[in-house]
Amino acid sequence: MASLAQQFTGLRCSPLSTSRLSKPSILPKQNKMPGLLPIVSAAVISNAQTKERLKLKEIFEDAHERCRTAPMEGVSFTLDSFYNALEKYDFNSEIGTKVRGTVFNIDNNGALVDITAKSSAYLPLEEACIHKIKSVEEVGIVPGVREEFVIIGENEADDSLILSLKSIQYDLAWERCRQLQAEDVVVKGKVVGANKGGVVAVVEGLRGFVPFSQISTKSTAEDLLEKEIPLKFVEVDEEQSRLVLSNRKAVADNQAQLGIGSVVLGTVQSLKPYGAFIDIGGINGLLHVSQISHDRVSDIATVLQPGDTLKVMILSHDRERGRVSLSTKKLEPTPGDMIRNPKLVFEKAEEMAQTFRQRIAQAEAMARADMLRFQPESGLTLSSDGILGPLTSDLPVEGLDLSDVPPAEVTD
């Protein structure tokens, strides 16, 4: 206390005046303390921040109260709307159900597919096609492709669905086989296997059985392996997975369509010193060396090779013995073209065959006319088209003179 008293000992206070009591003292501007201004500004900012915090606190408290007491107030999308939306996009995920989906990713083992389910679905490589493939891209499965799939299982690890295209393709293949059987048409099948009873051939992606009794040739199973043969359907039973085929019926059908003078497409199977064997729709025909060209052919291998495709004319067909004689000589526009220009023979084959048939028809008509000349009592006559008919008054009894009929010519 003594020291505090000593500090105030030297202080002097001026005497109070009445003037100072009556008027407030106005300090000069230079006597104001500059340090007071920042203190006032800081107080103003502090008050503004406090008000803002209080306002936000009120907003948060109000929002919390509304969430606690009336969470859906002012919201148009209700819980019922949510359930309705789920039902709209819900689908049957049972095995066997068909769904549409879009491929969005592929890998070496298959493809990921979006089917608008809670999780993506997967298409394994072995389920992407009815035929054996090495990648899904081979059958057009790429990102962005939309297809119809069938659900065949579920992956328990992640609850994703397993899809298949092969199952759908199998259904379509069976339907196609039933249609082809109803139409009684001939199809091509590739022999891929054999057993003691016959061979296995693939038709429309399905494996069918061809008993040895239904094979027209005496070829062994080993000879037929990996070859395509003509077939007809004998039995198509999807429920029992039975597909029975016949090569004998197909060959018989093809043989019935082989008319003398008709042109068919064939493939050289083998060469012999006396000619070439040509496969014409499952039937082996012989193209004799003398019927290859008008010019002499000393070595058949210089003109034909196994595997060559050519057009041939049917010269004769012995159904009982199963022999068919063929010719390319009759199809040559000029003698020797089969040796010098076989491509021209191929292009002009139908045209030359038509010329050949016209000449045959003319020869037959002339032969019948000659017959009628010596047998007018038959009561028949020959029209200008070479058709026999009743005798008419506008034709001479002795028959027609066909010596002026011009020979058929090839028009360019």
Solvent accessible surface area in square Angstrom, and as a share of the most:
residue,aa,sasa,rsa
1,M,190,0.85
2,A,72,0.56
3,S,72,0.46
4,L,89,0.44
5,A,63,0.49
6,Q,131,0.58
7,Q,133,0.59
8,F,124,0.51
9,T,110,0.64
10,G,68,0.65
11,L,116,0.58
12,R,229,0.83
13,C,126,0.75
14,S,74,0.48
15,P,119,0.75
16,L,151,0.75
17,S,45,0.29
18,T,114,0.66
19,S,71,0.46
20,R,153,0.56
21,L,136,0.68
22,S,87,0.56
23,K,148,0.63
24,P,113,0.71
25,S,90,0.58
26,I,158,0.80
27,L,115,0.57
28,P,57,0.36
29,K,175,0.74
30,Q,145,0.65
31,N,84,0.43
32,K,142,0.60
33,M,135,0.60
34,P,115,0.73
35,G,44,0.42
36,L,105,0.52
37,L,135,0.67
38,P,87,0.55
39,I,119,0.60
40,V,93,0.53
41,S,63,0.40
42,A,61,0.48
43,A,52,0.40
44,V,95,0.54
45,I,104,0.53
46,S,59,0.38
47,N,88,0.45
48,A,59,0.46
49,Q,91,0.41
50,T,64,0.37
51,K,145,0.61
52,E,93,0.42
53,R,159,0.58
54,L,96,0.48
55,K,121,0.51
56,L,78,0.39
57,K,116,0.49
58,E,112,0.50
59,I,92,0.47
60,F,138,0.57
61,E,95,0.42
62,D,79,0.41
63,A,32,0.25
64,H,124,0.55
65,E,77,0.34
66,R,120,0.44
67,C,87,0.52
68,R,157,0.57
69,T,81,0.47
70,A,38,0.30
71,P,87,0.55
72,M,98,0.44
73,E,116,0.52
74,G,87,0.83
75,V,74,0.42
76,S,112,0.72
77,F,111,0.46
78,T,60,0.35
79,L,110,0.55
80,D,100,0.52
81,S,36,0.23
82,F,91,0.38
83,Y,112,0.43
84,N,92,0.47
85,A,40,0.31
86,L,98,0.49
87,E,128,0.57
88,K,152,0.65
89,Y,138,0.52
90,D,106,0.55
91,F,59,0.25
92,N,79,0.41
93,S,58,0.37
94,E,117,0.52
95,I,127,0.64
96,G,49,0.47
97,T,32,0.18
98,K,105,0.45
99,V,15,0.09
100,R,124,0.45
101,G,0,0.00
102,T,42,0.24
103,V,1,0.00
104,F,98,0.41
105,N,71,0.36
106,I,43,0.22
107,D,73,0.38
108,N,131,0.67
109,N,105,0.54
110,G,0,0.00
111,A,0,0.00
112,L,53,0.27
113,V,0,0.00
114,D,67,0.35
115,I,5,0.03
116,T,88,0.51
117,A,36,0.28
118,K,189,0.80
119,S,43,0.28
120,S,43,0.27
121,A,0,0.00
122,Y,53,0.20
123,L,0,0.00
124,P,20,0.13
125,L,37,0.18
126,E,115,0.52
127,E,30,0.14
128,A,0,0.00
129,C,14,0.08
130,I,28,0.14
131,H,104,0.46
132,K,206,0.87
133,I,27,0.14
134,K,179,0.76
135,S,34,0.22
136,V,2,0.01
137,E,102,0.46
138,E,102,0.46
139,V,55,0.31
140,G,39,0.38
141,I,4,0.02
142,V,58,0.33
143,P,76,0.48
144,G,57,0.55
145,V,39,0.22
146,R,128,0.47
147,E,63,0.28
148,E,66,0.30
149,F,0,0.00
150,V,13,0.08
151,I,1,0.01
152,I,59,0.30
153,G,12,0.11
154,E,98,0.44
155,N,62,0.32
156,E,159,0.71
157,A,98,0.76
158,D,86,0.44
159,D,76,0.39
160,S,12,0.08
161,L,20,0.10
162,I,51,0.26
163,L,0,0.00
164,S,0,0.00
165,L,15,0.08
166,K,49,0.21
167,S,40,0.26
168,I,22,0.11
169,Q,54,0.24
170,Y,81,0.31
171,D,72,0.38
172,L,116,0.58
173,A,8,0.06
174,W,27,0.09
175,E,92,0.41
176,R,97,0.36
177,C,0,0.00
178,R,87,0.32
179,Q,84,0.37
180,L,8,0.04
181,Q,65,0.29
182,A,89,0.69
183,E,93,0.42
184,D,91,0.47
185,V,51,0.30
186,V,48,0.28
187,V,21,0.12
188,K,109,0.46
189,G,1,0.01
190,K,86,0.36
191,V,0,0.00
192,V,50,0.28
193,G,17,0.16
194,A,52,0.41
195,N,81,0.41
196,K,200,0.85
197,G,35,0.34
198,G,0,0.00
199,V,0,0.00
200,V,26,0.15
201,A,0,0.00
202,V,39,0.22
203,V,3,0.02
204,E,80,0.36
205,G,11,0.11
206,L,8,0.04
207,R,160,0.58
208,G,2,0.02
209,F,65,0.27
210,V,0,0.00
211,P,29,0.18
212,F,81,0.34
213,S,78,0.50
214,Q,51,0.23
215,I,9,0.05
216,S,38,0.24
217,T,59,0.34
218,K,204,0.86
219,S,42,0.27
220,T,74,0.43
221,A,13,0.10
222,E,135,0.61
223,D,75,0.39
224,L,14,0.07
225,L,77,0.39
226,E,106,0.48
227,K,104,0.44
228,E,110,0.49
229,I,16,0.08
230,P,4,0.02
231,L,0,0.00
232,K,16,0.07
233,F,18,0.07
234,V,62,0.36
235,E,57,0.26
236,V,22,0.13
237,D,41,0.21
238,E,61,0.27
239,E,163,0.73
240,Q,121,0.54
241,S,87,0.56
242,R,118,0.43
243,L,9,0.05
244,V,22,0.13
245,L,0,0.00
246,S,0,0.00
247,N,6,0.03
248,R,118,0.43
249,K,107,0.45
250,A,0,0.00
251,V,10,0.06
252,A,57,0.44
253,D,41,0.21
254,N,28,0.14
255,Q,31,0.14
256,A,72,0.56
257,Q,131,0.58
258,L,15,0.08
259,G,35,0.33
260,I,109,0.55
261,G,2,0.02
262,S,32,0.21
263,V,34,0.19
264,V,35,0.20
265,L,103,0.51
266,G,3,0.03
267,T,48,0.28
268,V,2,0.01
269,Q,79,0.35
270,S,40,0.26
271,L,49,0.24
272,K,86,0.36
273,P,126,0.79
274,Y,102,0.39
275,G,0,0.00
276,A,0,0.00
277,F,58,0.24
278,I,0,0.00
279,D,36,0.19
280,I,7,0.04
281,G,31,0.30
282,G,18,0.17
283,I,7,0.04
284,N,81,0.41
285,G,1,0.01
286,L,51,0.26
287,L,0,0.00
288,H,73,0.33
289,V,38,0.22
290,S,62,0.40
291,Q,38,0.17
292,I,0,0.00
293,S,6,0.04
294,H,99,0.44
295,D,54,0.28
296,R,206,0.75
297,V,18,0.10
298,S,95,0.62
299,D,72,0.37
300,I,12,0.06
301,A,43,0.33
302,T,108,0.63
303,V,30,0.17
304,L,5,0.03
305,Q,89,0.40
306,P,77,0.49
307,G,52,0.50
308,D,53,0.28
309,T,76,0.44
310,L,11,0.06
311,K,40,0.17
312,V,0,0.00
313,M,0,0.00
314,I,0,0.00
315,L,46,0.23
316,S,51,0.33
317,H,25,0.11
318,D,53,0.27
319,R,135,0.49
320,E,170,0.76
321,R,156,0.57
322,G,35,0.34
323,R,144,0.52
324,V,5,0.03
325,S,46,0.30
326,L,1,0.01
327,S,0,0.00
328,T,0,0.00
329,K,39,0.16
330,K,65,0.28
331,L,0,0.00
332,E,7,0.03
333,P,42,0.27
334,T,73,0.43
335,P,81,0.51
336,G,0,0.00
337,D,10,0.05
338,M,10,0.04
339,I,72,0.37
340,R,155,0.57
341,N,65,0.33
342,P,67,0.42
343,K,144,0.61
344,L,52,0.26
345,V,4,0.02
346,F,76,0.32
347,E,105,0.47
348,K,53,0.23
349,A,0,0.00
350,E,88,0.39
351,E,60,0.27
352,M,16,0.07
353,A,0,0.00
354,Q,82,0.37
355,T,7,0.04
356,F,43,0.18
357,R,92,0.33
358,Q,69,0.31
359,R,125,0.46
360,I,76,0.39
361,A,55,0.42
362,Q,53,0.23
363,A,57,0.44
364,E,93,0.42
365,A,11,0.09
366,M,89,0.40
367,A,62,0.48
368,R,79,0.29
369,A,1,0.01
370,D,63,0.33
371,M,88,0.40
372,L,9,0.04
373,R,85,0.31
374,F,165,0.69
375,Q,83,0.37
376,P,49,0.31
377,E,137,0.62
378,S,57,0.37
379,G,36,0.35
380,L,77,0.38
381,T,14,0.08
382,L,3,0.01
383,S,45,0.29
384,S,107,0.69
385,D,120,0.62
386,G,6,0.06
387,I,111,0.56
388,L,67,0.33
389,G,18,0.18
390,P,106,0.67
391,L,75,0.37
392,T,67,0.39
393,S,123,0.80
394,D,115,0.59
395,L,45,0.22
396,P,61,0.38
397,V,94,0.54
398,E,108,0.49
399,G,14,0.13
400,L,35,0.18
401,D,101,0.52
402,L,24,0.12
403,S,81,0.52
404,D,128,0.66
405,V,71,0.41
406,P,99,0.62
407,P,94,0.59
408,A,16,0.13
409,E,140,0.63
410,V,56,0.32
411,T,107,0.62
412,D,173,0.90
